[in-house]
């Protein structure tokens, strides 16, 4: 599968309007497109950050859907967004364990690596990192997104609630340290979000 992420920052007091738009009109627009496989909306209310992800059966489906969403995106995110960044990824690994609750947690680890090491990163994550991450209490799912051309990626860990997210921090820090060393990758950012909506259909 393939993923498009939209990362927006803005006024923390105006996040609710953008969340409502993404969760209603935004989801309706996506659901009408061929190849749609689900979406997620995540928020950091304190700092004023929104992360949304849409999942697609093919790169072509993702590209075609963006022709519609590019026109609508600004209106959906008004008046909240001051900055908007759109990125495209291939789904290198995905394991859904259970459905996260509204109000659950998402931890995002942003990575950079030599594009030639993309397969190494994927193999290390699947074989040794993901099993360690999923051993934590309350994990709902794990994923790795990669951009082979730019040498960038994202690890997403979903948790059923915020308590489980917080309890996992120490153990996941150790797994993250070991994993990036083996994969020759660099962590460029570590973020946590509240789950507003998360639904992906791998098949």
C-alpha positions as CSV (number, residue, x, y, z in Angstrom):
1,X,0.0,0.0,0.0
2,X,0.9,3.7,-0.2
3,X,0.3,6.6,2.1
4,X,-0.1,10.4,1.8
5,X,0.5,12.3,5.0
6,X,-0.6,15.9,5.6
7,X,1.2,17.7,8.5
8,X,-0.3,21.1,9.5
9,X,0.6,23.5,12.3
10,X,-1.4,26.5,13.5
11,X,-3.3,28.2,16.3
12,X,-4.0,25.6,19.0
13,X,-7.3,27.3,19.8
14,X,-8.6,26.6,16.3
15,X,-7.8,22.8,16.0
16,X,-11.4,21.7,16.6
17,X,-12.7,23.3,13.4
18,X,-10.1,21.6,11.3
19,X,-10.6,18.3,13.0
20,X,-14.4,18.4,12.3
21,X,-13.7,19.2,8.6
22,X,-11.2,16.4,8.2
23,X,-13.4,13.9,9.9
24,X,-16.5,14.8,7.9
25,X,-16.1,16.4,4.5
26,X,-12.5,15.2,4.2
27,X,-13.3,11.6,4.8
28,X,-16.3,11.7,2.4
29,X,-14.0,13.1,-0.3
30,X,-11.4,10.4,0.2
31,X,-14.0,7.5,0.5
32,X,-15.3,8.3,-3.0
33,X,-11.9,7.8,-4.6
34,X,-10.8,4.5,-6.2
35,X,-8.2,2.5,-4.2
36,X,-9.0,4.2,-0.9
37,X,-8.0,2.0,2.1
38,X,-8.6,4.1,5.1
39,X,-7.4,7.3,6.9
40,X,-6.3,8.6,10.3
41,X,-6.4,12.0,12.0
42,X,-4.2,12.8,14.9
43,X,-3.7,16.0,16.9
44,X,-1.4,17.7,19.4
45,X,-3.8,20.2,20.9
46,X,-1.2,21.8,23.2
47,X,1.2,22.8,20.4
48,X,-1.3,23.1,17.6
49,X,-0.3,20.2,15.2
50,X,-2.5,18.0,13.0
51,X,-1.3,14.9,11.2
52,X,-3.6,13.1,8.8
53,X,-2.8,10.0,6.7
54,X,-4.7,8.4,3.9
55,X,-4.0,4.9,2.7
56,X,-4.1,3.8,-1.0
57,X,-4.0,0.5,-2.9
58,X,-1.5,1.8,-5.4
59,X,0.7,4.9,-6.1
60,X,-1.5,5.7,-9.0
61,X,-4.6,5.8,-6.8
62,X,-2.9,8.0,-4.3
63,X,-1.8,10.4,-7.1
64,X,-5.2,10.6,-8.7
65,X,-6.9,11.3,-5.3
66,X,-4.5,14.2,-4.7
67,X,-5.8,16.0,-7.8
68,X,-9.1,16.4,-5.9
69,X,-7.6,16.9,-2.4
70,X,-5.1,19.5,-3.5
71,X,-7.9,21.8,-4.3
72,X,-10.0,21.1,-1.2
73,X,-7.2,20.9,1.4
74,X,-6.7,24.5,2.2
75,X,-10.5,25.0,2.8
76,X,-10.6,21.9,5.1
77,X,-7.8,23.2,7.2
78,X,-9.0,26.8,7.5
79,X,-8.8,28.8,9.8
80,X,-6.4,26.6,11.7
81,X,-3.4,25.9,9.5
82,X,-0.5,28.3,9.2
83,X,1.8,25.7,7.5
84,X,0.9,22.6,5.6
85,X,3.4,19.9,4.4
86,X,2.3,16.9,2.2
87,X,4.5,13.8,1.9
88,X,4.1,10.5,0.0
89,X,5.4,7.1,1.3
90,X,5.3,3.5,0.5
91,X,4.1,1.2,3.3
92,X,7.1,-1.0,4.0
93,X,5.5,-2.7,7.1
94,X,2.1,-2.7,8.7
95,X,0.7,-4.8,11.6
96,X,-2.7,-4.0,13.0
97,X,-3.3,-5.7,16.4
98,X,-6.5,-3.9,17.5
99,X,-8.5,-0.8,16.9
100,X,-7.2,2.2,18.8
101,X,-9.8,4.1,20.9
102,X,-10.6,7.8,20.2
103,X,-8.3,9.6,22.6
104,X,-5.6,6.9,22.2
105,X,-2.1,7.7,21.3
106,X,0.2,7.8,18.3
107,X,4.0,8.0,18.5
108,X,5.8,9.1,15.3
109,X,9.5,8.6,14.8
110,X,10.8,10.4,11.7
111,X,13.9,8.9,10.1
112,X,16.6,9.7,7.5
113,X,18.8,7.1,5.8
114,X,20.8,6.5,2.7
115,X,18.3,5.5,0.0
116,X,20.4,2.5,-0.7
117,X,19.7,1.2,2.8
118,X,15.9,1.3,2.4
119,X,15.6,-2.5,2.2
120,X,18.0,-2.9,5.2
121,X,15.8,-0.6,7.3
122,X,12.7,-2.5,6.3
123,X,14.3,-5.9,7.1
124,X,15.6,-4.7,10.5
125,X,12.3,-3.2,11.4
126,X,10.3,-6.3,10.5
127,X,12.6,-8.8,12.0
128,X,13.8,-7.2,15.2
129,X,12.3,-3.8,16.0
130,X,8.6,-4.3,15.4
131,X,8.3,-7.4,17.6
132,X,10.0,-5.5,20.5
133,X,7.8,-2.5,20.0
134,X,4.6,-4.6,19.9
135,X,5.5,-6.3,23.2
136,X,4.5,-3.2,25.1
137,X,1.1,-3.1,26.8
138,X,-1.7,-1.5,24.9
139,X,-0.1,-1.4,21.4
140,X,-2.8,-1.3,18.7
141,X,-0.5,-1.4,15.7
142,X,2.8,-0.6,14.1
143,X,3.9,0.7,10.7
144,X,6.9,1.8,8.7
145,X,6.6,4.2,5.8
146,X,9.5,4.9,3.5
147,X,10.4,7.3,0.7
148,X,13.0,5.4,-1.3
149,X,14.0,8.4,-3.4
150,X,14.6,10.9,-0.6
151,X,15.8,8.4,2.1
152,X,13.2,9.4,4.6
153,X,10.7,7.4,6.7
154,X,8.2,7.3,9.5
155,X,7.6,4.7,12.2
156,X,4.1,4.9,13.6
157,X,3.1,3.2,16.9
158,X,-0.6,3.3,17.8
159,X,-1.8,2.7,21.4
160,X,-5.3,2.0,22.8
161,X,-4.9,4.9,25.3
162,X,-2.6,7.6,26.4
163,X,-1.5,5.7,29.6
164,X,-0.2,2.9,27.5
165,X,1.6,5.4,25.2
166,X,3.3,7.0,28.3
167,X,4.3,3.6,29.8
168,X,6.0,2.5,26.6
169,X,8.4,5.4,26.4
170,X,11.4,3.9,28.2
171,X,11.3,0.5,26.5
172,X,10.7,1.9,23.1
173,X,13.6,4.3,23.5
174,X,15.9,1.2,23.9
175,X,14.4,-0.5,20.9
176,X,14.7,2.6,18.8
177,X,18.3,3.1,19.7
178,X,19.2,-0.5,18.8
179,X,17.1,-0.4,15.6
180,X,18.5,2.7,14.0
181,X,22.1,1.6,14.7
182,X,21.5,-1.7,12.9
183,X,19.6,0.0,10.0
184,X,22.2,2.8,9.6
185,X,19.4,5.4,10.1
186,X,19.1,8.7,12.0
187,X,16.1,9.8,14.1
188,X,15.2,13.4,13.0
189,X,12.1,13.9,15.1
190,X,10.0,12.2,17.8
191,X,6.4,13.3,18.3
192,X,3.2,12.1,20.1
193,X,-0.4,12.7,19.1
194,X,-3.9,12.0,20.3
195,X,-5.9,9.7,18.1
196,X,-9.0,11.4,16.7
197,X,-9.7,8.7,14.1
198,X,-7.8,5.7,12.8
199,X,-9.0,3.2,10.3
200,X,-7.0,1.2,7.7
201,X,-8.1,-1.8,5.6
202,X,-5.0,-3.7,4.5
203,X,-7.0,-6.0,2.1
